[in-house]
């Protein structure tokens, strides 16, 4: 594991699988970057649907996105203006990065160029210990979803490639489904809770249904599929866009729960060590105490069945700088059960 180069005192974290990223627990707020008639970077904190209607009109896409998030989550929407010319998205995402307690980020655009800015933004935030998940929605006019999906390949991105329809039969922006999913993730009580089969509130119809082959193809591409069951749109399987490492198939981060679990564990341990040991003497007794308290925290996650096992933490002082102590965590994340195959041996 590489050491994060920082000068200020604190507790820093990264995790390692096939590459290196930084992680933290999913927070409660949903960040939304949208093109609206306001100066680039203007921030609106929306906690009620009436606030969005008053500011942006009852029928605007931005209002519907805020409404969908709030219907599906107990969260606040932090809306940042990208201006009304479409040129301020990068600056707006930078403002999102400066905000606290945002766990999921969405936008009102179906353009790949904006989605790339979204992905880069959640990665930057995560590197700065403000870990986030991004959700991007493909345009309904996109003919090659495989090429679109291959542009991401990141465990912090969820992709949506379907559209809902309103009561009149008009096709809505795919960003509506992204907003609903953002709301659902923002209110998760445990990162281990599966999202498969979870219904989305306020959405009852899809523009088109997926057959079994479509579903398999979506999941293999890192796209989250949805279905209609009893007049409710439900998540079939919540997956991330991470499908390959160095061009080789890699399913380590396929389920969204994996990154959410890593986020929560590392955040909890980071908070524990920061509150108890920053400023302590770098003695062997201090390191033993850090190891034992970290192990106790991992045992809590094991008791909650969020992880399946763990090894005792390993601590070491950085060579040439004994003011820096590295804590190496080794734990296994429980996987979500997706399929049950029944084989019958019948004697007649």
C-alpha positions as CSV (number, residue, x, y, z in Angstrom):
1,X,0.0,0.0,0.0
2,X,1.4,3.4,-0.9
3,X,1.6,6.1,1.7
4,X,-0.4,9.3,1.1
5,X,1.9,12.3,1.2
6,X,0.4,14.9,3.5
7,X,2.0,17.4,5.8
8,X,-0.9,18.1,8.2
9,X,-1.6,15.8,11.1
10,X,-4.5,13.4,10.6
11,X,-5.6,9.9,9.6
12,X,-5.5,9.1,5.9
13,X,-6.7,6.0,4.2
14,X,-6.6,4.1,1.0
15,X,-7.6,0.5,0.0
16,X,-6.0,-1.8,-2.5
17,X,-7.4,-4.4,-4.8
18,X,-6.1,-4.2,-8.4
19,X,-5.6,-0.5,-8.2
20,X,-5.6,2.2,-5.5
21,X,-8.5,4.5,-4.5
22,X,-9.7,6.1,-1.3
23,X,-12.9,5.3,0.5
24,X,-15.4,6.4,3.1
25,X,-19.0,5.8,4.2
26,X,-21.9,6.9,2.0
27,X,-23.3,10.1,3.4
28,X,-26.8,11.4,3.4
29,X,-26.9,14.3,0.9
30,X,-27.2,14.0,-2.9
31,X,-25.3,16.4,-5.1
32,X,-26.9,17.6,-8.3
33,X,-25.1,19.6,-11.0
34,X,-27.6,21.2,-13.4
35,X,-27.9,23.8,-16.1
36,X,-30.1,26.5,-14.8
37,X,-30.6,30.2,-15.1
38,X,-28.2,31.2,-12.3
39,X,-24.5,32.1,-12.0
40,X,-22.1,29.1,-12.3
41,X,-21.4,27.7,-8.8
42,X,-24.5,29.0,-7.1
43,X,-25.6,26.5,-4.4
44,X,-29.2,25.7,-3.5
45,X,-29.9,23.4,-0.6
46,X,-33.2,21.7,-1.4
47,X,-35.0,19.7,1.4
48,X,-38.6,20.1,0.2
49,X,-40.2,19.7,-3.2
50,X,-41.9,23.0,-2.8
51,X,-38.5,24.7,-2.6
52,X,-37.5,23.3,-6.0
53,X,-40.9,24.3,-7.5
54,X,-40.6,27.8,-6.2
55,X,-37.1,28.3,-7.5
56,X,-37.2,26.4,-10.9
57,X,-40.9,25.9,-11.8
58,X,-43.2,22.9,-11.4
59,X,-42.4,21.2,-14.7
60,X,-38.7,21.8,-15.1
61,X,-36.3,18.8,-15.3
62,X,-34.4,20.2,-12.3
63,X,-37.5,20.2,-10.2
64,X,-38.4,16.7,-11.2
65,X,-34.9,15.5,-10.4
66,X,-35.1,17.1,-6.9
67,X,-38.6,15.7,-6.4
68,X,-37.4,12.1,-7.4
69,X,-34.4,12.2,-5.1
70,X,-36.6,13.4,-2.2
71,X,-39.3,10.8,-2.9
72,X,-36.8,8.0,-2.8
73,X,-34.5,9.2,0.0
74,X,-34.5,11.0,3.3
75,X,-31.7,13.2,1.9
76,X,-31.1,16.8,1.1
77,X,-30.3,17.8,-2.5
78,X,-27.3,20.1,-2.8
79,X,-27.9,21.7,-6.2
80,X,-25.1,23.5,-7.9
81,X,-25.7,25.6,-11.0
82,X,-23.7,24.9,-14.2
83,X,-25.1,28.1,-15.7
84,X,-27.5,28.1,-18.6
85,X,-25.0,27.8,-21.5
86,X,-23.7,24.3,-20.8
87,X,-20.1,25.5,-20.3
88,X,-20.0,25.6,-16.5
89,X,-20.2,21.9,-15.5
90,X,-16.6,21.5,-14.6
91,X,-16.7,24.5,-12.3
92,X,-19.9,23.3,-10.8
93,X,-18.5,19.9,-10.0
94,X,-15.6,21.6,-8.3
95,X,-18.1,23.3,-6.0
96,X,-19.6,19.9,-5.2
97,X,-16.1,18.7,-4.3
98,X,-15.9,21.4,-1.7
99,X,-19.2,20.5,0.0
100,X,-19.5,18.2,3.0
101,X,-21.6,15.1,3.6
102,X,-22.4,14.5,-0.1
103,X,-22.5,10.7,-0.8
104,X,-24.0,10.5,-4.2
105,X,-23.6,12.9,-7.2
106,X,-25.8,13.1,-10.3
107,X,-26.3,15.6,-13.1
108,X,-29.1,16.7,-15.5
109,X,-27.0,15.9,-18.7
110,X,-26.9,12.8,-20.9
111,X,-23.7,13.9,-22.6
112,X,-20.6,11.7,-22.2
113,X,-18.4,14.8,-21.8
114,X,-20.4,15.8,-18.7
115,X,-20.4,12.3,-17.4
116,X,-16.6,12.2,-17.7
117,X,-16.5,15.4,-15.6
118,X,-18.8,13.7,-13.1
119,X,-16.6,10.6,-12.8
120,X,-13.5,12.7,-12.4
121,X,-15.1,14.8,-9.7
122,X,-16.2,11.8,-7.5
123,X,-12.7,10.3,-7.9
124,X,-11.1,13.6,-6.7
125,X,-13.6,13.9,-3.8
126,X,-12.8,10.4,-2.8
127,X,-9.1,11.0,-2.9
128,X,-9.7,13.9,-0.5
129,X,-11.6,11.8,2.0
130,X,-15.0,13.0,0.8
131,X,-16.0,9.7,-0.8
132,X,-18.8,9.7,-3.3
133,X,-20.7,7.6,-5.8
134,X,-21.6,9.0,-9.2
135,X,-24.6,8.0,-11.3
136,X,-24.7,8.8,-15.0
137,X,-27.7,8.3,-17.4
138,X,-27.2,7.4,-21.1
139,X,-29.1,9.3,-23.7
140,X,-32.0,7.3,-25.3
141,X,-30.6,8.3,-28.7
142,X,-27.3,6.5,-27.9
143,X,-27.1,3.6,-30.4
144,X,-24.0,2.0,-29.0
145,X,-24.3,1.6,-25.2
146,X,-21.3,-0.7,-25.1
147,X,-18.9,2.1,-26.2
148,X,-20.6,4.5,-23.8
149,X,-20.3,2.2,-20.9
150,X,-16.7,1.3,-21.7
151,X,-15.8,5.0,-21.2
152,X,-16.1,4.6,-17.4
153,X,-14.8,1.3,-15.9
154,X,-14.8,2.8,-12.4
155,X,-16.1,1.3,-9.2
156,X,-17.5,4.7,-8.1
157,X,-19.7,5.1,-11.1
158,X,-23.2,3.6,-11.6
159,X,-24.6,3.6,-15.1
160,X,-28.3,3.9,-16.2
161,X,-29.4,3.3,-19.8
162,X,-33.2,3.1,-19.5
163,X,-35.9,5.8,-19.5
164,X,-39.1,6.1,-17.6
165,X,-42.3,7.5,-19.1
166,X,-44.9,9.7,-17.6
167,X,-48.6,9.2,-17.4
168,X,-49.1,10.6,-20.9
169,X,-46.6,8.2,-22.4
170,X,-43.9,10.7,-23.0
171,X,-40.3,9.5,-22.5
172,X,-38.5,11.2,-19.7
173,X,-34.8,11.8,-19.3
174,X,-32.8,8.9,-18.1
175,X,-31.6,11.2,-15.3
176,X,-34.9,10.6,-13.6
177,X,-34.0,7.0,-13.0
178,X,-30.5,8.1,-11.8
179,X,-32.1,10.5,-9.4
180,X,-34.3,7.8,-7.9
181,X,-31.4,5.5,-7.5
182,X,-29.4,8.3,-5.8
183,X,-32.2,8.7,-3.3
184,X,-32.3,5.0,-2.5
185,X,-28.6,4.8,-1.9
186,X,-28.6,8.0,0.2
187,X,-30.9,6.4,2.8
188,X,-29.3,3.0,3.0
189,X,-29.2,1.9,6.7
190,X,-26.4,-0.6,6.1
191,X,-24.0,-0.8,3.1
192,X,-24.5,-4.5,3.1
193,X,-28.3,-4.2,2.4
194,X,-28.9,-5.5,-1.2
195,X,-30.6,-3.1,-3.6
196,X,-31.8,-5.9,-5.9
197,X,-35.6,-5.7,-6.2
198,X,-35.9,-2.4,-4.4
199,X,-38.8,-0.4,-5.9
200,X,-38.4,3.2,-7.0
201,X,-41.0,5.7,-5.7
202,X,-42.8,7.9,-8.2
203,X,-41.8,5.9,-11.2
204,X,-44.3,3.2,-12.5
205,X,-43.4,2.8,-16.2
206,X,-40.4,2.2,-18.4
207,X,-40.1,3.2,-22.1
208,X,-39.1,-0.3,-23.0
209,X,-38.7,-3.7,-21.2
210,X,-35.5,-5.8,-21.1
211,X,-35.5,-9.4,-22.0
212,X,-33.1,-11.9,-20.3
213,X,-30.4,-11.4,-22.9
214,X,-30.6,-7.6,-22.5
215,X,-30.3,-7.9,-18.8
216,X,-27.2,-10.1,-19.0
217,X,-25.7,-7.8,-21.5
218,X,-26.4,-4.7,-19.4
219,X,-24.8,-6.3,-16.3
220,X,-21.8,-7.5,-18.2
221,X,-21.3,-3.9,-19.5
222,X,-21.5,-2.5,-16.0
223,X,-25.0,-1.0,-16.5
224,X,-27.7,-1.3,-13.8
225,X,-30.9,-2.7,-15.3
226,X,-34.5,-2.0,-14.1
227,X,-37.9,-3.8,-14.6
228,X,-41.6,-3.2,-14.1
229,X,-43.2,-5.5,-11.6
230,X,-46.9,-4.9,-10.5
231,X,-46.8,-1.3,-11.7
232,X,-43.6,-0.5,-9.8
233,X,-40.2,0.1,-11.4
234,X,-37.6,-2.0,-9.5
235,X,-33.8,-2.4,-9.6
236,X,-32.9,-5.8,-11.0
237,X,-29.3,-5.7,-10.0
238,X,-27.3,-2.7,-8.8
239,X,-23.8,-2.9,-10.3
240,X,-20.9,-0.5,-10.9
241,X,-19.2,0.3,-14.1
242,X,-16.0,-1.5,-13.0
243,X,-15.8,-4.5,-15.3
244,X,-12.1,-4.9,-16.2
245,X,-8.6,-4.4,-14.8
246,X,-5.8,-3.9,-17.3
247,X,-8.1,-5.2,-20.0
248,X,-8.9,-8.4,-18.1
249,X,-12.4,-9.2,-16.8
250,X,-12.6,-8.3,-13.1
251,X,-15.8,-8.7,-11.0
252,X,-14.3,-7.6,-7.7
253,X,-16.3,-4.4,-7.6
254,X,-19.3,-5.5,-9.7
255,X,-21.9,-5.2,-6.8
256,X,-22.3,-1.6,-5.6
257,X,-22.4,-2.9,-2.0
258,X,-18.7,-3.8,-2.2
259,X,-17.5,-0.2,-2.5
260,X,-20.2,1.0,-0.1
261,X,-18.9,-1.5,2.6
262,X,-15.3,-0.5,2.0
263,X,-16.3,3.1,2.4
264,X,-18.0,2.6,5.7
265,X,-15.3,0.4,7.2
266,X,-12.4,2.7,6.3
267,X,-14.4,5.8,7.4
268,X,-15.2,4.3,10.8
269,X,-11.6,3.2,11.5
270,X,-10.2,6.4,10.2
271,X,-12.5,8.3,12.6
272,X,-11.6,6.0,15.5
273,X,-7.8,6.4,15.0
274,X,-8.1,10.2,14.5
275,X,-10.0,10.7,17.7
276,X,-7.8,8.5,19.8
277,X,-4.3,8.6,18.5
278,X,-3.4,11.7,16.5
279,X,-0.8,13.5,18.6
280,X,0.1,10.4,20.6
281,X,3.7,9.3,21.2
282,X,4.9,6.8,18.6
283,X,5.7,4.1,21.2
284,X,5.2,0.3,20.9
285,X,2.3,0.6,23.4
286,X,0.6,3.2,21.2
287,X,0.9,0.9,18.2
288,X,-0.4,-2.1,20.1
289,X,-3.4,0.0,21.3
290,X,-4.1,1.1,17.7
291,X,-4.0,-2.4,16.5
292,X,-6.3,-3.8,19.2
293,X,-8.9,-1.0,18.8
294,X,-8.9,-1.4,15.1
295,X,-9.4,-5.2,15.5
296,X,-12.3,-4.5,17.8
297,X,-13.9,-2.3,15.2
298,X,-13.4,-5.0,12.5
299,X,-15.0,-7.5,14.9
300,X,-18.1,-5.2,15.1
301,X,-18.5,-5.3,11.4
302,X,-18.0,-9.1,11.4
303,X,-20.7,-9.4,14.1
304,X,-23.0,-7.3,11.9
305,X,-22.3,-9.7,9.0
306,X,-21.0,-6.8,6.9
307,X,-17.7,-8.6,6.5
308,X,-17.0,-12.3,6.5
309,X,-13.5,-12.4,8.1
310,X,-10.5,-10.3,8.8
311,X,-6.8,-10.5,9.8
312,X,-5.2,-8.7,12.7
313,X,-4.2,-5.2,11.6
314,X,-0.5,-4.7,10.8
315,X,1.2,-1.5,11.8
316,X,4.4,0.0,10.7
317,X,6.3,3.3,10.9
318,X,7.3,4.9,7.7
319,X,10.9,4.5,6.9
320,X,12.8,7.8,7.5
321,X,9.8,9.4,9.1
322,X,8.6,7.8,12.4
323,X,5.8,10.4,12.7
324,X,3.8,8.5,10.1
325,X,2.2,5.2,11.1
326,X,0.6,2.9,8.5
327,X,-2.2,0.6,9.4
328,X,-2.8,-2.3,7.0
329,X,-6.3,-3.7,7.0
330,X,-7.1,-7.1,5.5
331,X,-10.8,-8.1,5.5
332,X,-13.2,-10.0,3.2
333,X,-16.5,-8.4,2.1
334,X,-19.6,-10.5,2.0
335,X,-21.2,-10.9,-1.4
336,X,-24.8,-10.4,-2.4
337,X,-26.7,-13.5,-3.3
338,X,-28.0,-12.9,-6.9
339,X,-29.1,-16.4,-8.1
340,X,-30.5,-19.6,-6.7
341,X,-30.3,-22.6,-9.0
342,X,-32.6,-25.6,-8.2
343,X,-31.8,-29.0,-9.5
344,X,-34.5,-31.7,-9.1
345,X,-33.9,-35.5,-9.3
346,X,-37.3,-37.0,-9.8
347,X,-38.2,-40.7,-9.7
348,X,-41.5,-41.6,-11.3
